[in-house]
Each structure stands twice: as C-alpha cells, then as structure tokens.
C-alpha cells in the first residue's frame, strides 16, 4: 500500500547522503498521507545506499506499525508527535548536519544575518530546550517532539513560516509540505548555519538583517502575493 509515498520517502532519505547532510546513518526522513492518516519512515540503521521503497515502514497516527518488516527509525515518536500537532506539514527530516548541529550543541538559535536565510526562514531559527532526566527516561523521542511543539506554542511561532528547529544538545529537525520539501529545508538550514558561522568569525558583533529586508525577501517567496519563481 502507499507505493508512491514509499518511493518518495526512499528517494528523500537517499538525498540526505548525496547532499552531504549526513554521514553513516545519522538522519531520517518521513512523509505522510493525510487522507489515510499513515506516515512512512526510514527503518533504523539501514544504509541509504541499500534502502529500497519496500523497506519504508508505514505507521498510523496512533503510532502503530501498519506495514513493514523492519524496526522503524529510533526517532519515529518525534516525527509522530509533530504530525499529530501540526496537520499542515507533510514531511519531516532529522539530520546531524555539521553546521546546524554546531548551533544546537552550543545551545544557540541560528540568527538571520542575510537574505539567503530570509528566503527560507522567517527570522531566527529557534533553539528548543533540552529534556530533563525524567523526560529522557520516560519517553525520550516522544518528549523530544512534545518539547518542540511546546516551544512553538509558547513563543507564538508558526511551523509554516519557521519550518525548522534546533534542539539543545541534539540536532536540527525540519519539515515541509512533503518529504522532499522537508529535505530541501534541511539543506537550506545547513547552508545558512555554515554562512552564519563564517559571518560571526569575520564579525562577532554583526547585526541581524534589518526587519524590512527580512519581510521583503520572505514575503516575495512565501507571502500571499509572492512573485518568486514561475
């Protein structure tokens, strides 16, 4: 069942490696069919080169495996919590890409210094709190997702205009309209993080992009009157 979804998710996961976002198996992509209430995700520990569409594990929104012979990604419950909370998203990517993860490990949000960032993310990419010992012991992956959702709710953030988060001590998560779109946002996040690190090295006191330029660049690509592209 859901053969097209499985094919897309397989390709999206393979793109993690070819794009340079991941090493070994440090990442996973999922995608969801909202009409059926089923999402697919990479099986745990399977190399991207060996991955096939038939190995993608299908899971319902109660967290039950619907189809698949392999154990799903260890991050499955994080994906599940985001899908449950945000019905506008159709795909999720988790990586440990070097530059974005550097910000996560430092416990720093990713500042918006220029228009490359503004084209993809509406301002500073947030840093989500670390989990406490009880949360880790009880349900590490599920509580990771809940912490992300809570951070967005408490800070008035919209997952549609901010399709990324950094979790302290951990790594980034991105999402999008489908699996491939979530990978695109992970690529953009990594590029912006690398640029930000270089910018801070050149000028540790650099200011954020002016708000009127941020607004213009984001809205011309994502706003109701967007005119970027065909």
Secondary structure, DSSP 8 states (H G I E B T S, - for coil): --HHHHHHHHHHHHHHHHTTS-STT-EEEEEEETTTTEEEE-BTT--TTT--GGG-EEEETTS-EEE-SS-B-TTHHHHHHHHHH-TT--EEEEE--HHHHHHHHHT--B---SHHHHHHSSS-B-EE----HHHHHHHHHHHHHHHHHHHHHHTT--TTT--EEEETTS-EEEEESSHHHHHHHHHHHHHHHHHHHHHHHH-TT-----HHHHHHHHHHHHSTT--S--
